[in-house]
Amino acid sequence: MAKHYHSIKGIEEAHRILDRAPMRATRIINKSLYAAAQVVIPDLKSAAPFPAAKELVAHRIKKTPNGRALIVGFIGAMEGEKKFDWFKAYWANYGTLTRRDPNHSFDYPIKRLRQKRRNEVGQPAQNFFENALRGKESEVISTFEKTIEKNLDELYR
């Protein structure tokens, strides 16, 4: 019985493309997430309650079990003046004491001791963060999809 050998032209090129595909796909996804973050960041900076809070607005791309996640918001520093600025922005957004935002779930709810003394005390919740993001979800998703489509050719280089 005669053996038949088939040669496929370009198999080395196909292997090279397939080997690079996961690395390039990750790069395309990160580029697209960055472009999507740029839609929201100017609104967050303009909604910041005080000038130092504008410096805290940032984005992070985080690896999760389901893929990649985009985190946009007031990213806090671990020490120094920026840490205090982060707390001030947090308190301004969610409020303090009895004027906390009722729609937000806090890890440590306020203790209702001496109700009369604590009635209507504290900084009121401004919800500037949620107000800046309201209505932007579809724009963020469309920017992400458009950027992926625009950079899809990079996957096959």
Phi and psi restraints in degrees (value plus and minus 20) as a CYANA .aco file:
   2 ALA   PHI    -106.1   -66.1
   2 ALA   PSI     120.8   160.8
   3 LYS   PHI    -110.5   -70.5
   3 LYS   PSI     116.6   156.6
   4 HIS   PHI    -130.0   -90.0
   4 HIS   PSI     106.8   146.8
   5 TYR   PHI    -129.8   -89.8
   5 TYR   PSI     111.2   151.2
   6 HIS   PHI    -130.3   -90.3
   6 HIS   PSI     111.8   151.8
   7 SER   PHI    -129.8   -89.8
   7 SER   PSI     115.1   155.1
   8 ILE   PHI    -128.2   -88.2
   8 ILE   PSI     102.8   142.8
   9 LYS   PHI     -98.6   -58.6
   9 LYS   PSI     118.3   158.3
  10 GLY   PHI      65.7   105.7
  10 GLY   PSI      -6.6    33.4
  11 ILE   PHI     -85.4   -45.4
  11 ILE   PSI     -55.1   -15.1
  12 GLU   PHI     -84.7   -44.7
  12 GLU   PSI     -59.8   -19.8
  13 GLU   PHI     -85.3   -45.3
  13 GLU   PSI     -60.4   -20.4
  14 ALA   PHI     -83.4   -43.4
  14 ALA   PSI     -62.0   -22.0
  15 HIS   PHI     -83.2   -43.2
  15 HIS   PSI     -60.8   -20.8
  16 ARG   PHI     -82.9   -42.9
  16 ARG   PSI     -63.4   -23.4
  17 ILE   PHI     -84.1   -44.1
  17 ILE   PSI     -65.5   -25.5
  18 LEU   PHI     -88.5   -48.5
  18 LEU   PSI     -52.9   -12.9
  19 ASP   PHI     -87.7   -47.7
  19 ASP   PSI     -55.7   -15.7
  20 ARG   PHI    -105.0   -65.0
  20 ARG   PSI     -33.0     7.0
  21 ALA   PHI     -76.6   -36.6
  21 ALA   PSI     -68.5   -28.5
  22 PRO   PHI     -82.1   -42.1
  22 PRO   PSI     -60.6   -20.6
  23 MET   PHI     -84.8   -44.8
  23 MET   PSI     -63.7   -23.7
  24 ARG   PHI     -91.0   -51.0
  24 ARG   PSI     -55.0   -15.0
  25 ALA   PHI     -83.4   -43.4
  25 ALA   PSI     -61.1   -21.1
  26 THR   PHI     -82.0   -42.0
  26 THR   PSI     -60.8   -20.8
  27 ARG   PHI     -84.4   -44.4
  27 ARG   PSI     -61.4   -21.4
  28 ILE   PHI     -85.3   -45.3
  28 ILE   PSI     -62.3   -22.3
  29 ILE   PHI     -83.7   -43.7
  29 ILE   PSI     -63.5   -23.5
  30 ASN   PHI     -83.0   -43.0
  30 ASN   PSI     -60.7   -20.7
  31 LYS   PHI     -81.5   -41.5
  31 LYS   PSI     -62.1   -22.1
  32 SER   PHI     -88.8   -48.8
  32 SER   PSI     -59.0   -19.0
  33 LEU   PHI     -85.8   -45.8
  33 LEU   PSI     -58.6   -18.6
  34 TYR   PHI     -82.3   -42.3
  34 TYR   PSI     -64.0   -24.0
  35 ALA   PHI     -83.8   -43.8
  35 ALA   PSI     -57.6   -17.6
  36 ALA   PHI     -86.5   -46.5
  36 ALA   PSI     -55.8   -15.8
  37 ALA   PHI     -86.6   -46.6
  37 ALA   PSI     -52.9   -12.9
  38 GLN   PHI     -87.1   -47.1
  38 GLN   PSI     -35.5     4.5
  39 VAL   PHI     -91.8   -51.8
  39 VAL   PSI     -57.0   -17.0
  40 VAL   PHI    -114.9   -74.9
  40 VAL   PSI     -51.2   -11.2
  41 ILE   PHI     -78.1   -38.1
  41 ILE   PSI     -63.3   -23.3
  42 PRO   PHI     -81.4   -41.4
  42 PRO   PSI     -56.7   -16.7
  43 ASP   PHI     -87.5   -47.5
  43 ASP   PSI     -59.0   -19.0
  44 LEU   PHI     -85.9   -45.9
  44 LEU   PSI     -59.4   -19.4
  45 LYS   PHI     -87.0   -47.0
  45 LYS   PSI     -58.6   -18.6
  46 SER   PHI     -92.9   -52.9
  46 SER   PSI     -44.5    -4.5
  47 ALA   PHI    -109.4   -69.4
  47 ALA   PSI     -22.4    17.6
  48 ALA   PHI     -80.1   -40.1
  48 ALA   PSI     117.6   157.6
  49 PRO   PHI     -93.8   -53.8
  49 PRO   PSI     -39.3     0.7
  50 PHE   PHI    -171.2  -131.2
  50 PHE   PSI     137.9   177.9
  51 PRO   PHI     -78.1   -38.1
  51 PRO   PSI     -56.9   -16.9
  52 ALA   PHI     -88.2   -48.2
  52 ALA   PSI     -42.8    -2.8
  53 ALA   PHI     -91.5   -51.5
  53 ALA   PSI     -43.4    -3.4
  54 LYS   PHI     -83.7   -43.7
  54 LYS   PSI     -51.1   -11.1
  55 GLU   PHI     -93.1   -53.1
  55 GLU   PSI     -37.4     2.6
  56 LEU   PHI    -105.4   -65.4
  56 LEU   PSI     -34.2     5.8
  57 VAL   PHI     -90.9   -50.9
  57 VAL   PSI     103.3   143.3
  58 ALA   PHI    -175.5  -135.5
  58 ALA   PSI     157.3   197.3
  59 HIS   PHI    -153.0  -113.0
  59 HIS   PSI     134.2   174.2
  60 ARG   PHI    -155.6  -115.6
  60 ARG   PSI     124.8   164.8
  61 ILE   PHI    -130.6   -90.6
  61 ILE   PSI      99.2   139.2
  62 LYS   PHI    -134.5   -94.5
  62 LYS   PSI     119.4   159.4
  63 LYS   PHI    -103.1   -63.1
  63 LYS   PSI     107.3   147.3
  64 THR   PHI    -145.1  -105.1
  64 THR   PSI     147.4   187.4
  65 PRO   PHI     -80.9   -40.9
  65 PRO   PSI     -44.9    -4.9
  66 ASN   PHI    -114.1   -74.1
  66 ASN   PSI     -14.9    25.1
  67 GLY   PHI     110.6   150.6
  67 GLY   PSI    -156.1  -116.1
  68 ARG   PHI    -131.0   -91.0
  68 ARG   PSI     129.0   169.0
  69 ALA   PHI    -148.5  -108.5
  69 ALA   PSI     122.2   162.2
  70 LEU   PHI    -120.6   -80.6
  70 LEU   PSI     106.5   146.5
  71 ILE   PHI    -136.4   -96.4
  71 ILE   PSI      99.2   139.2
  72 VAL   PHI    -145.0  -105.0
  72 VAL   PSI     113.1   153.1
  73 GLY   PHI     143.2   183.2
  73 GLY   PSI    -175.7  -135.7
  74 PHE   PHI    -108.7   -68.7
  74 PHE   PSI      80.4   120.4
  75 ILE   PHI    -107.6   -67.6
  75 ILE   PSI     102.1   142.1
  76 GLY   PHI    -105.2   -65.2
  76 GLY   PSI     131.6   171.6
  77 ALA   PHI    -111.3   -71.3
  77 ALA   PSI     140.6   180.6
  78 MET   PHI    -111.3   -71.3
  78 MET   PSI     -36.1     3.9
  79 GLU   PHI    -172.8  -132.8
  79 GLU   PSI     144.5   184.5
  80 GLY   PHI      58.9    98.9
  80 GLY   PSI    -180.6  -140.6
  81 GLU   PHI     -85.9   -45.9
  81 GLU   PSI     -54.1   -14.1
  82 LYS   PHI     -85.8   -45.8
  82 LYS   PSI     -50.1   -10.1
  83 LYS   PHI     -84.1   -44.1
  83 LYS   PSI     -64.5   -24.5
  84 PHE   PHI     -85.6   -45.6
  84 PHE   PSI     -58.0   -18.0
  85 ASP   PHI     -82.6   -42.6
  85 ASP   PSI     -57.0   -17.0
  86 TRP   PHI     -83.9   -43.9
  86 TRP   PSI     -63.2   -23.2
  87 PHE   PHI     -83.7   -43.7
  87 PHE   PSI     -60.0   -20.0
  88 LYS   PHI     -83.0   -43.0
  88 LYS   PSI     -60.8   -20.8
  89 ALA   PHI     -86.9   -46.9
  89 ALA   PSI     -59.7   -19.7
  90 TYR   PHI     -82.8   -42.8
  90 TYR   PSI     -66.9   -26.9
  91 TRP   PHI     -85.0   -45.0
  91 TRP   PSI     -58.2   -18.2
  92 ALA   PHI     -85.8   -45.8
  92 ALA   PSI     -56.1   -16.1
  93 ASN   PHI     -94.3   -54.3
  93 ASN   PSI     -68.1   -28.1
  94 TYR   PHI    -120.1   -80.1
  94 TYR   PSI     -29.6    10.4
  95 GLY   PHI      61.8   101.8
  95 GLY   PSI     151.5   191.5
  96 THR   PHI    -152.3  -112.3
  96 THR   PSI     140.1   180.1
  97 LEU   PHI      31.2    71.2
  97 LEU   PSI    -149.1  -109.1
  98 THR   PHI     -98.9   -58.9
  98 THR   PSI     -29.2    10.8
  99 ARG   PHI    -115.3   -75.3
  99 ARG   PSI       1.2    41.2
 100 ARG   PHI     -84.4   -44.4
 100 ARG   PSI     136.6   176.6
 101 ASP   PHI     -87.8   -47.8
 101 ASP   PSI      99.4   139.4
 102 PRO   PHI     -91.0   -51.0
 102 PRO   PSI     -37.1     2.9
 103 ASN   PHI    -107.2   -67.2
 103 ASN   PSI     -27.7    12.3
 104 HIS   PHI    -120.0   -80.0
 104 HIS   PSI     118.0   158.0
 105 SER   PHI    -114.2   -74.2
 105 SER   PSI      96.5   136.5
 106 PHE   PHI    -114.1   -74.1
 106 PHE   PSI     128.4   168.4
 107 ASP   PHI     -88.4   -48.4
 107 ASP   PSI     -56.4   -16.4
 108 TYR   PHI    -143.5  -103.5
 108 TYR   PSI      77.3   117.3
 109 PRO   PHI     -88.3   -48.3
 109 PRO   PSI     136.6   176.6
 110 ILE   PHI     -89.6   -49.6
 110 ILE   PSI     120.7   160.7
 111 LYS   PHI    -100.9   -60.9
 111 LYS   PSI     114.3   154.3
 112 ARG   PHI    -111.3   -71.3
 112 ARG   PSI      37.6    77.6
 113 LEU   PHI    -112.4   -72.4
 113 LEU   PSI     124.5   164.5
 114 ARG   PHI      28.4    68.4
 114 ARG   PSI      45.2    85.2
 115 GLN   PHI     -73.8   -33.8
 115 GLN   PSI     -62.2   -22.2
 116 LYS   PHI     -83.9   -43.9
 116 LYS   PSI     -58.4   -18.4
 117 ARG   PHI     -91.2   -51.2
 117 ARG   PSI     -55.1   -15.1
 118 ARG   PHI    -114.8   -74.8
 118 ARG   PSI     -14.5    25.5
 119 ASN   PHI     -88.5   -48.5
 119 ASN   PSI     102.5   142.5
 120 GLU   PHI      36.4    76.4
 120 GLU   PSI      26.0    66.0
 121 VAL   PHI    -134.7   -94.7
 121 VAL   PSI     123.2   163.2
 122 GLY   PHI      94.2   134.2
 122 GLY   PSI     156.3   196.3
 123 GLN   PHI    -102.9   -62.9
 123 GLN   PSI     110.5   150.5
 124 PRO   PHI     -92.3   -52.3
 124 PRO   PSI     130.9   170.9
 125 ALA   PHI     -93.4   -53.4
 125 ALA   PSI     107.3   147.3
 126 GLN   PHI    -114.7   -74.7
 126 GLN   PSI     -45.2    -5.2
 127 ASN   PHI      33.8    73.8
 127 ASN   PSI      16.3    56.3
 128 PHE   PHI     -87.3   -47.3
 128 PHE   PSI     -51.3   -11.3
 129 PHE   PHI     -85.6   -45.6
 129 PHE   PSI     -70.2   -30.2
 130 GLU   PHI     -85.6   -45.6
 130 GLU   PSI     -57.2   -17.2
 131 ASN   PHI     -86.0   -46.0
 131 ASN   PSI     -55.2   -15.2
 132 ALA   PHI     -90.5   -50.5
 132 ALA   PSI     -50.8   -10.8
 133 LEU   PHI    -109.4   -69.4
 133 LEU   PSI     -35.6     4.4
 134 ARG   PHI     -81.0   -41.0
 134 ARG   PSI     106.7   146.7
 135 GLY   PHI      64.1   104.1
 135 GLY   PSI     -19.7    20.3
 136 LYS   PHI    -115.9   -75.9
 136 LYS   PSI     -27.4    12.6
 137 GLU   PHI     -79.2   -39.2
 137 GLU   PSI     -66.8   -26.8
 138 SER   PHI     -86.3   -46.3
 138 SER   PSI     -56.0   -16.0
 139 GLU   PHI     -87.7   -47.7
 139 GLU   PSI     -58.8   -18.8
 140 VAL   PHI     -84.3   -44.3
 140 VAL   PSI     -64.8   -24.8
 141 ILE   PHI     -85.7   -45.7
 141 ILE   PSI     -62.8   -22.8
 142 SER   PHI     -86.2   -46.2
 142 SER   PSI     -57.8   -17.8
 143 THR   PHI     -84.0   -44.0
 143 THR   PSI     -61.5   -21.5
 144 PHE   PHI     -80.4   -40.4
 144 PHE   PSI     -67.9   -27.9
 145 GLU   PHI     -86.0   -46.0
 145 GLU   PSI     -61.2   -21.2
 146 LYS   PHI     -83.9   -43.9
 146 LYS   PSI     -59.6   -19.6
 147 THR   PHI     -88.6   -48.6
 147 THR   PSI     -56.8   -16.8
 148 ILE   PHI     -84.4   -44.4
 148 ILE   PSI     -65.9   -25.9
 149 GLU   PHI     -81.9   -41.9
 149 GLU   PSI     -58.3   -18.3
 150 LYS   PHI     -87.5   -47.5
 150 LYS   PSI     -56.1   -16.1
 151 ASN   PHI    -119.5   -79.5
 151 ASN   PSI     -10.7    29.3
 152 LEU   PHI     -84.5   -44.5
 152 LEU   PSI     -47.8    -7.8
 153 ASP   PHI     -85.5   -45.5
 153 ASP   PSI     -44.9    -4.9
 154 GLU   PHI     -82.6   -42.6
 154 GLU   PSI     -45.7    -5.7
 155 LEU   PHI     -84.0   -44.0
 155 LEU   PSI     -50.7   -10.7
 156 TYR   PHI    -124.6   -84.6
 156 TYR   PSI      -5.6    34.4
